[in-house]
Each structure stands twice: as structure tokens, then as C-alpha cells.
Amino acid sequence: MNAAIEPMRYKDHVIHPASVKLLPQVFCFSSSAVILGEVDLAGSDPIEVGMAEPHNLNTLDTITRRFSPRRIIPVQMTVDDVTRALNMAYGISTPALETDANLLGAVVPQGEVEFARMDDRVQVAQEPIDYADQEYERIDTLDVDMGRRGRSKRTDDGQPSVVHVVNDMLMDALRRGATDIHLENERKAVKL
């Protein structure tokens, strides 16, 4: 899916969604790191990365290997600032973003890029189902193609692959700001 994505300003930095998405979303949220500015993959300019922990060697090493041989310049940011910048890049709406309008600067026009959003997954709640005298609300998850460039989200029998189910579950938890994920095995269901 192609959509017009425009760079945004967050405080003193330009947040370019296509460039932010050069690093996996789960990695960015879990390590509190965000690419700042526009990255030309064919270029050789250093890449600025906003980080809550700029001295974290594991995170720096992962990013450096990803963009080798380019130099990575860590920029100190708070966890909240990194999270807000990532939310802006991924189009995730949060009350803090909606009320903190003074942090948002002018929008710079830009061309089209391919991207995916977790909001492309829709959950449909149906009537409660009675299993062994206990009521469960059945939730069907409708997966739509999220622009994963040739990777199928389904196995040969048409079911979602385990990897994609777990990835979607983790991404949804990250998007909601969850600190824990609990799975409870029920008689005919798994409660999340």
C-alpha cells in the first residue's frame, strides 16, 4: 500500500517516517531508539539516531551493523521523546501527542513511500459463547496485508503463521504500552 507520508518536526529534529522504518518497530520501541532526519540508503552521510541510552553498546552495535559502513551519531533524548517521535512516525495516536501541540512543528512535504500500520488489523467482537458453563467473548482477528513485501501472513492451510500471530500480539502490546503479557490456557481458548 502506498500512502503519502510527510516528515514532521519534533522539537529540534525532523522525523521522516520512511527513514524511521529502516529499523524494526519492535527494536525501536524496546531499545528507545529512533532515526532522526532523512536517510539516503545510497549515500554515505552519518546517520543520527535519537536514543534514551546513547551509551548502550548493544543497541549501538545493532544499529551500526545494520547501516555498516556508515557512521552512527547517537543523540541523547528522553524515553518519552523517543516514544513520541516513534508514535508520530508510525501514526500511533496518543493523548500526549494530541494535547502537546506545541511540540509539533511545520510539516515538510515529501513523496510517497510504502509503509504498514498496526491499525490495519481489525478485531471484531461477536456474541458471547458458552463453553463449559463459562462465558467467553469470541474475538475474531481479521488480518489484512500489511505491506510486508512478499512475505505471506498465512500458512498453506490458510491459517495465520505462529510467527505472525506472536509478532502481531507483541506489536499490539507495545502500541498499547503494555509492560506484561499474560496468556492463560482455557479449556477451548487462550485468554490474553
Phi, psi and omega in degrees: 000131176257138178215149179287120179242128182246140176296149180235161175258134172233110186054242184265007188240146173271129177256111182254104187309318181296323179286320178302322184283004174288340172254144180300140183301317181298317179299314182300313181290319183287330180258002182051059179226141180216136177287133180254136179080181181267134179253123174266111184299332180276349183277180179233008180294150176298154180249125176273132179234119175284129184222141174285331179232080185293348179262008178285104186294327179296313179295313179300319180296317179299314180292318180298316178297324181295324184248018180304137011262017183289151179277140178253129178250107178287138179239124181294126175220159175281161177301318180298319179295318178297315180298316178298318179296318178295318178300319178297314183296323182266002178070027180270121182274131175228152179303324181296321179291321183290326183268341183262057186295336181291344177280339183273129182259198181292148178267130180261124182296147180208165182283195183267146175221160178270136181206169178224151178231147177294337181293351178288350178265127185245133175254134181242116178275135179244182183299151178299146180243136182266115175241117176051052177062017175239140180266133176235139174269118183281129177244117174265131177259121179262111179270131174247159179300121183258027174069038184275024172046070171090350179272129181278140177270359185233152176276181182299330181272009175088359180272150176297140179290153181300319180301316181290324178296314180294316178300315179297320180296315179295318180296319179296319179296317178297316181299324181275356179077026181291146176256342179221153172232124180242130176246130178239123180279117177257177183302313181232022182201167172242126182264129181253000000 
